[in-house]
Amino acid sequence: MNDRALPVRPAAGGWQSAACRGVDMTTFFPAPGDLATVRRALMICDECPVRILCRRYALDNRERYGIWGGLTEETRETLIRIGPPPGVSSGFVG
């Protein structure tokens, strides 16, 4: 296995089917301003069957860096700051 691949917990809630398995982790932790890599990561996330699970994990654990579940650092920061829409249970504490 590529030792720079994004680690994915194989037994937890379907992670074994994550689209990022085996992808170089730098794809999901791009250098500032590397929009091509950000777009590539978002395209991988867009096709991922566990995207929502990953997104919830990142929000619940307040992941500060990288792209998780199709959300960039900036998007997650905004979602955490504004919180979920009224009447929607997000599974995370804003």
Secondary structure, DSSP 8 states (H G I E B T S, - for coil): --TTB----TTSTTGGG-TTTTSBGGGTS--TT-HHHHHHHHHHHHT-TTHHHHHHHHHHTT--SS-BTTB-HHHHHHHHHH-S-TT---SS--
